[in-house]
Amino acid sequence: MKDEGDFYDSHNAPDGPELGPDFWANAVWVEPQGTTSVHLKLDPEVFAYFKSQGKGHITRMQEVLKAYVKAHQGHGK
């Protein structure tokens, strides 16, 4: 958004509403997970497909891989 000029940061913006204890009653801490950087070779048509959908193609590929792992966890080796 910043690169497109749609991002505006006002240090004078009003404070938001207080969330109160009811909002936080069921909150849980989620430990941030790191990522692993890898070199990955893809068929050109696979990369072209994701890239043709625009910005965020790497994230979309990651989501497809996550869904695959989730669907196959616990299904033998």
C-alpha positions as CSV (number, residue, x, y, z in Angstrom):
1,M,0.0,0.0,0.0
2,K,2.8,2.3,0.8
3,D,4.4,1.9,-2.7
4,E,1.0,2.7,-4.2
5,G,0.5,5.8,-2.1
6,D,-2.5,4.3,-0.3
7,F,-0.8,4.1,3.0
8,Y,-1.3,7.0,5.4
9,D,0.1,7.1,8.9
10,S,-1.2,9.9,11.1
11,H,0.5,10.2,14.5
12,N,-2.5,12.4,15.4
13,A,-5.1,9.7,14.9
14,P,-7.6,9.2,17.8
15,D,-7.1,6.3,20.1
16,G,-9.4,3.3,19.5
17,P,-11.9,1.9,22.0
18,E,-10.7,0.1,25.1
19,L,-11.1,-3.6,24.6
20,G,-11.7,-4.6,28.2
21,P,-11.2,-7.9,30.0
22,D,-14.0,-9.7,28.2
23,F,-12.2,-9.3,24.9
24,W,-9.0,-10.8,26.4
25,A,-10.7,-13.5,28.5
26,N,-10.0,-16.3,26.0
27,A,-6.8,-14.9,24.4
28,V,-3.9,-17.3,24.0
29,W,-0.3,-16.7,23.2
30,V,0.7,-18.1,19.8
31,E,4.5,-18.5,19.6
32,P,5.7,-17.0,16.3
33,Q,7.1,-19.6,13.9
34,G,10.2,-18.9,11.8
35,T,10.6,-19.8,8.2
36,T,13.2,-21.7,6.3
37,S,14.8,-20.3,3.2
38,V,15.2,-22.8,0.5
39,H,16.2,-22.9,-3.2
40,L,13.3,-24.6,-5.1
41,K,13.1,-25.6,-8.7
42,L,9.7,-25.4,-10.3
43,D,8.4,-26.3,-13.7
44,P,8.0,-23.1,-15.7
45,E,4.3,-23.6,-16.1
46,V,3.8,-24.0,-12.4
47,F,5.6,-20.8,-11.6
48,A,3.9,-18.9,-14.5
49,Y,0.5,-19.9,-13.2
50,F,1.1,-18.5,-9.7
51,K,2.9,-15.4,-11.0
52,S,0.1,-14.7,-13.5
53,Q,-2.2,-14.2,-10.5
54,G,-0.2,-11.1,-9.4
55,K,1.6,-10.0,-6.4
56,G,1.7,-12.5,-3.5
57,H,2.5,-15.5,-5.7
58,I,5.1,-16.9,-3.3
59,T,2.6,-16.6,-0.4
60,R,0.0,-18.5,-2.5
61,M,2.5,-21.2,-3.3
62,Q,3.3,-21.5,0.4
63,E,-0.5,-21.8,1.3
64,V,-0.9,-24.6,-1.3
65,L,2.0,-26.5,0.2
66,K,0.6,-26.0,3.8
67,A,-2.8,-27.3,2.7
68,Y,-1.1,-30.4,1.1
69,V,0.9,-31.1,4.3
70,K,-2.3,-30.7,6.4
71,A,-4.3,-33.0,4.2
72,H,-1.6,-35.7,4.3
73,Q,-0.4,-35.6,7.9
74,G,-0.8,-38.9,9.6
75,H,-1.4,-40.9,6.3
76,G,1.5,-43.4,6.6
77,K,4.9,-42.9,5.2
